[in-house]
Each structure stands twice: as structure tokens, then as C-alpha cells.
């Protein structure tokens, strides 16, 4: 590196020579004073730069809680840096493999896999050097250390028996791992969805009245979870209370049926039916803080349809209309008037996290069903076809869009009765190969959910228990209950066609419809 003291001495000698030469000539003293002043100013600038060591000016994940959608952090330096020394000395504990890119003094670190939830991470950088005037032999930077967290590892489910029956139950594996009842006993929950970051849950429920409930009398509520409400820099008393209920939609004039929550948490779409006119049925739009309105196009025409799903950009609705699927704008002001209609598909199951592709089901005339991946460029690819009368219940992309986790059924050959055997499978999208993972017992409804960090699947399963597992007062010989199971995915999928050996774990929980907090 350039020696600043030598530069200063050299400048002073130059100034001294100039002054001596000028003193021998009858020049104006003002000119001599200006030369001396400029020389001193240059020396002070060099001294100031030399005393400012290179350092990290800011870190974009400083004391934050990150989720699966957070894929890169940025280190901003106060000086141009020697890239090789920064990349060599950057440490993340626990490790998060990634790749580095540069833009001037800003370094972006993009992680290759979502950060596992429930962890605290430290970022350290020392011994890195600056780059001085294009030379990679600059001064060593000030040591840097910071921290961030991934979101809480948590999930919720609907209780099956006892005090939990019909209520939302929360499990926060990061904090206490004990079930927490977050909805009151007088509400029986039918369906629910997490808001972004998992701080609240949107759910539909009916009020219990003399143990008689009607599924057509559901109202829409929100409830706080306490999950991810505390960042590393917040105080304990700043944690949001758990179980705070708010009603967001009544059912006095319209019955509320299916609903969906937009990925940004700002819009709710509800299928509603007029109590006085059943022909007045269709999707309604509810923006939080505003009155609900019927879904219309830019010309004010009310849109009708069946099953629906909000797109990842929260701007459009994919809805079943007639013998196909349509894509409609949620906000009439953004409606271009060009209707997108996909006639061959009867169901949209899911979207990739970035919205670049979706999974859709085609019902074939021979009784089989085909699962397609459809891209936002209009490309359609059939990836699997069931046996006759088999079913495709769900399909979910992992964050990297390399694996599609599917819940499928196949018909069991039995001359006495019709049976569908459900099973969980992983489809390798690049290799076009399907791997069965777990064979499940015969049951009508199964729910499957992939954790946001891609490390575990949750599912429910009906099991038969004997009275030995119940209290002595129970006189039944056996009965069925719904238990929760977890399938860890911490090992990598084999690169060849060999089986992916995974072992499901039965959880000590009874419930159904488990869902991970985002």
C-alpha cells in the first residue's frame, strides 16, 4: 500500500522548493500563501483517507427474521474491496451455502437453499482487504460481526378430540413445543390459512349452539398467533398477544363458503351465496379495512365460477368456469379485458413460489387424470397420468422448483368394494421421475403440507386405537382418530432411480389439516 507519510514529506518538500524559488523573485506574497494553503489541504486529505479503515457500512439482514422468500443479503462497504479476500474470509454460522456477486462496493450473497427455520445465524468477516487504485494490496478491514434469525418453526392444525376438538391448535417448535389453543371453545373451525410471516391466521368457523352446528353458518375471523412477532432486537413485552380474535365478515345476508387469502395478506376471496336468491352466488373480494364487493370485470359485469385460487402476485384469480379454467383480474382497474381461458384443465392445485409455473389437472375421458405443469409463458407439460379412476389430491413445489410433492390415489383391485389407496410421492421435475414415499391407509380426506424451508412434510392419517389407549371409562373396543405425522426431508433426493428412503414420524398429537407457518 502507498506510504502516506512519505507522500506528505514529498509534498512538503515540493512546497518548500516552490517557496524558496518564489522568495528569490519579487512575486506577490498572496500567491505564495495560496500555494502553501493548497499543499496543506492536500496533505490533510491524504491523512484523513489513510486513517479511515475499510469496514462494512451496513448489512441488509441485520437483526432480522428471514423467511423462505428471503434469498440474498447485501454487505455494503465504505471502500472498494479485494473481492477474493472478502469471499475467502466470509463466515456464516451455521453454514448457509451460497454464491457471491458484486456491484461496486456492494456484495450480494445468494443462498442456494432456504435457511432452515428456527435457527440463529452469525455472519463474520475479518482479514479482508481493500482494493487501492486497482491494486489488490490494500489495508485490512475492521472485523465485522452481525446476526439474524430465521422464522419460528411452527404449525397449526384443527383439534380432533377433547378440549381441542374443532379449535385451532398452534405448535411453535422453536419456543416451547407445547400445544396452544388459540381459538375459543364456542367456535368450531372449518378451514384456515396463515397470513404472511405467520403472525395471524384467517379462518372460517361456526358458532356451537347446543352442540348443533350448521356448515352453512360460517363467518370469517382472524386470530393472532404470537409466531415471529418478536425480532432479536425487540423486548419480551413487545410480543403480540396470542389468541386475539377479530371478525372480518358476517353472514347475515350471504352464506360464506370457500375462501382464499392472497400471498401478500391484503385480499380475501370468498365464495358467497345470497340467502334469498341462490342464483346470486359467486366470488367476493374483501380488502382488509374495506367493505366486501362482488368480483366484477372492468365493465362492471359480475363474475361467476366455482373453485378458485389467488395467483402468487396477489393480482389475479384462477377460477373454474364452465368446462375450463379462467384467469381473472381481482381489481377491475387492472383488467385488460383479455380473458385467459384454459379449456382443458378442470383444477388448479398450486403455484411455484415465484409464480413462474402452476400445477393443473386434466380429466381424461378414459377415467384417468393427468397432472400438468403450465408455465407463465404458456408451455404445458404432462408429468404424470393416474391409473383409471385414480385421483390427484394435491401437488406442491419446493422452493427451488426441482421437486413436486404430490398426494395421489390409486384404485385397489377388490371385487367386493371400491377402494382408493392414497400415497405421498415426490416427482423429480428435471429427471421426469416419480418416487413413492409413504403409502397411507384408506381414508376419504388427507391433508399434506410442505414446510417453507423444504425440510419436512406434515400430514394427517386416520388410525384405529383400542380402549387400552383410552380412559377406563371408555367401553368401546376400538375407534378411529386422526393423528398427525411428520416426514423429515433433510436428506437429498437420490440422483439416480433408487428409492428415496425416508421414515415418517408419528407425532403425539390428534388433529387434522396441519399447515406450516410461512
C-alpha positions, -999 to 999 in steps of 0.1 A, spaced: 0 0 0 12 36 -6 30 50 24 11 82 33 39 97 55 63 95 25 37 112 3 33 140 29 71 146 32 73 147 -6 46 172 -9 61 194 18 95 193 0 78 203 -32 61 232 -15 93 243 2 112 243 -31 85 264 -47 85 289 -18 123 293 -19 122 299 -56 94 324 -53 112 342 -25 142 348 -48 118 366 -72 97 397 -65 63 379 -66 32 386 -47 31 372 -12 -6 362 -18 4 336 -44 29 321 -21 2 318 7 -22 301 -17 4 275 -27 12 268 10 -25 265 18 -33 241 -11 -3 219 -1 -15 217 34 -51 209 23 -38 180 1 -18 166 30 -48 167 53 -69 149 27 -43 121 24 -41 119 62 -79 116 65 -82 89 39 -53 69 55 -69 69 89 -103 56 76 -100 18 76 -122 -2 53 -153 -16 70 -189 -29 64 -211 1 63 -244 -18 65 -258 -54 64 -293 -59 50 -303 -88 73 -290 -71 105 -311 -84 134 -340 -95 111 -361 -126 110 -360 -140 75 -383 -164 57 -381 -187 27 -387 -158 3 -356 -141 16 -329 -155 -7 -300 -130 -5 -284 -105 18 -262 -75 9 -230 -62 26 -222 -26 17 -186 -15 22 -173 20 27 -143 14 4 -137 -7 -28 -127 -42 -16 -105 -70 -28 -132 -95 -38 -112 -126 -33 -102 -118 3 -138 -110 12 -152 -142 -3 -125 -163 14 -130 -149 48 -168 -146 50 -182 -170 76 -218 -179 83 -227 -200 114 -245 -224 110 -234 -226 74 -256 -214 45 -241 -224 12 -245 -197 -14 -229 -177 -43 -215 -142 -44 -219 -113 -68 -206 -78 -68 -218 -43 -79 -192 -17 -69 -189 -17 -31 -219 -39 -26 -216 -76 -23 -247 -98 -26 -247 -133 -11 -275 -156 -25 -282 -187 -5 -288 -219 -25 -314 -234 -2 -339 -217 21 -325 -210 55 -337 -238 79 -364 -223 102 -359 -219 140 -322 -210 138 -300 -181 149 -272 -172 125 -240 -152 128 -221 -135 100 -184 -128 105 -159 -111 82 -123 -103 91 -89 -102 74 -104 -90 41 -85 -62 23 -95 -31 4 -86 -26 -33 -65 6 -36 -62 23 -70 -67 -10 -88 -40 -28 -67 -51 -58 -46 -28 -49 -17 -49 -26 4 -54 -21 41 -70 -49 62 -107 -41 71 -121 -37 106 -136 -70 119 -173 -73 113 -198 -95 131 -236 -95 130 -266 -118 135 -300 -126 121 -327 -153 127 -349 -175 105 -386 -175 114 -400 -197 141 -406 -234 131 -443 -236 138 -475 -251 125 -512 -252 133 -540 -278 130 -576 -283 138 -581 -304 170 -598 -337 168 -609 -347 204 -613 -334 239 -608 -297 246 -590 -293 213 -619 -306 192 -628 -281 165 -604 -255 177 -572 -241 162 -541 -255 179 -507 -240 175 -473 -257 179 -442 -235 180 -413 -259 179 -388 -231 182 -400 -217 216 -419 -242 237 -433 -271 216 -465 -274 237 -499 -272 220 -516 -238 224 -553 -234 219 -557 -201 200 -595 -201 193 -623 -201 218 -644 -232 226 -676 -217 212 -662 -216 176 -658 -247 155 -631 -241 129 -637 -254 94 -607 -240 74 -578 -217 80 -548 -201 62 -518 -183 76 -511 -146 69 -475 -138 57 -449 -143 84 -474 -164 104 -483 -136 128 -521 -141 122 -544 -168 109 -575 -163 87 -602 -189 95 -638 -197 89 -659 -211 118 -694 -217 130 -707 -210 165 -716 -240 186 -752 -239 197 -765 -267 219 -739 -290 202 -757 -285 168 -738 -267 141 -745 -258 105 -717 -257 80 -736 -230 61 -735 -206 90 -697 -199 89 -682 -165 95 -647 -153 87 -623 -143 115 -587 -136 122 -566 -147 152 -531 -137 164 -506 -165 169 -476 -148 185 -453 -165 160 -425 -144 146 -438 -113 165 -405 -108 183 -374 -99 164 -339 -103 181 -339 -65 190 -374 -64 205 -382 -67 241 -401 -96 255 -431 -75 265 -434 -63 228 -446 -98 218 -480 -97 202 -507 -114 223 -518 -149 214 -555 -157 206 -568 -122 198 -600 -128 177 -614 -103 152 -645 -109 130 -639 -98 94 -670 -110 76 -706 -117 88 -731 -140 72 -764 -122 78 -773 -117 41 -749 -141 24 -736 -175 33 -698 -178 33 -683 -209 17 -648 -214 4 -622 -187 8 -586 -179 -1 -561 -154 12 -537 -136 -12 -500 -142 -7 -494 -106 4 -521 -109 30 -541 -79 18 -570 -96 -1 -595 -123 8 -617 -140 -19 -648 -157 -6 -674 -178 -24 -708 -164 -12 -744 -173 -18 -774 -149 -13 -797 -162 14 -828 -150 -6 -817 -159 -41 -794 -189 -46 -787 -179 -82 -769 -149 -67 -737 -168 -60 -700 -162 -68 -667 -149 -55 -665 -117 -34 -634 -96 -28 -626 -84 7 -597 -60 11 -589 -57 48 -603 -24 61 -628 -21 33 -663 -33 25 -667 -66 6 -676 -64 -30 -686 -88 -57 -659 -98 -82 -665 -78 -115 -646 -71 -147 -638 -36 -159 -673 -32 -174 -690 -40 -141 -702 -75 -151 -703 -98 -121 -680 -128 -124 -693 -163 -116 -674 -195 -111 -665 -225 -89 -633 -235 -72 -606 -208 -73 -570 -199 -62 -553 -165 -60 -521 -162 -80 -487 -155 -63 -486 -119 -73 -520 -113 -55 -534 -96 -86 -554 -124 -104 -578 -152 -96 -576 -186 -113 -612 -199 -112 -632 -228 -126 -657 -216 -152 -678 -239 -174 -656 -266 -188 -623 -250 -181 -603 -226 -160 -601 -188 -164 -577 -162 -151 -594 -130 -140 -581 -97 -126 -591 -91 -90 -590 -53 -93 -612 -41 -122 -589 -12 -128 -561 -36 -138 -584 -57 -160 -571 -56 -196 -603 -71 -210 -584 -100 -225 -598 -132 -209 -573 -160 -204 -592 -193 -207 -576 -228 -203 -603 -252 -216 -586 -285 -210 -580 -281 -172 -605 -287 -145 -585 -279 -114 -555 -257 -104 -537 -272 -75 -508 -249 -67 -483 -223 -79 -445 -222 -78 -433 -197 -51 -422 -172 -78 -454 -177 -99 -435 -189 -129 -454 -222 -132 -486 -239 -119 -499 -274 -115 -532 -282 -132 -553 -313 -135 -569 -326 -167 -598 -351 -165 -595 -376 -193 -624 -395 -209 -609 -429 -201 -612 -422 -163 -576 -413 -158 -564 -379 -146 -533 -360 -159 -511 -337 -139 -497 -308 -159 -471 -282 -152 -481 -250 -170 -456 -221 -172 -464 -184 -174 -451 -185 -210 -480 -208 -219 -460 -240 -221 -478 -272 -210 -462 -304 -199 -479 -336 -188 -458 -351 -160 -479 -380 -148 -512 -398 -155 -531 -418 -130 -545 -452 -135 -582 -453 -143 -602 -436 -115 -571 -427 -96 -570 -392 -82 -546 -362 -78 -554 -346 -45 -526 -321 -41 -492 -310 -55 -467 -286 -41 -434 -272 -54 -403 -269 -33 -386 -235 -32 -361 -244 -60 -388 -258 -83 -369 -291 -86 -393 -314 -67 -431 -316 -67 -446 -333 -37 -478 -350 -46 -507 -366 -28 -522 -393 -51 -546 -422 -50 -549 -454 -70 -578 -478 -71 -573 -511 -53 -585 -541 -72 -612 -555 -50 -643 -573 -63 -663 -565 -32 -660 -528 -29 -644 -497 -45 -613 -485 -27 -588 -458 -33 -553 -462 -18 -537 -428 -11 -499 -423 -12 -474 -395 -10 -449 -392 -38 -420 -369 -49 -417 -360 -86 -382 -351 -98 -391 -324 -123 -357 -324 -141 -355 -361 -145 -392 -367 -150 -392 -395 -124 -418 -402 -97 -408 -417 -63 -435 -430 -39 -426 -420 -3 -454 -431 20 -483 -455 15 -513 -443 36 -544 -462 48 -577 -459 31 -594 -427 41 -616 -401 24 -596 -369 32 -559 -364 37 -541 -331 40 -504 -326 31 -482 -296 36 -446 -289 29 -426 -267 53 -414 -234 38 -377 -244 43 -384 -277 25 -372 -299 53 -404 -317 63 -439 -327 52 -469 -327 76 -499 -349 70 -528 -364 89 -538 -400 90 -567 -419 105 -557 -447 128 -576 -472 148 -570 -474 186 -582 -498 212 -597 -489 246 -563 -497 262 -551 -463 249 -582 -445 263 -595 -440 298 -610 -469 317 -645 -454 314 -645 -459 276 -663 -491 268 -657 -491 231 -635 -518 218 -618 -495 193 -623 -463 174 -607 -442 148 -589 -409 155 -569 -386 133 -532 -384 142 -506 -360 128 -474 -373 112 -442 -357 100 -419 -368 72 -384 -353 75 -368 -344 42 -333 -334 55 -316 -359 32 -311 -352 -5 -331 -369 -32 -310 -396 -49 -297 -386 -83 -304 -420 -98 -336 -440 -99 -330 -457 -65 -357 -453 -37 -356 -422 -15 -356 -439 19 -375 -416 43 -391 -426 76 -423 -409 87 -427 -400 124 -459 -401 143 -465 -370 164 -482 -372 199 -510 -350 185 -546 -358 174 -559 -334 148 -563 -328 110 -555 -303 83 -520 -294 96 -503 -263 80 -469 -249 85 -465 -212 93 -449 -194 63 
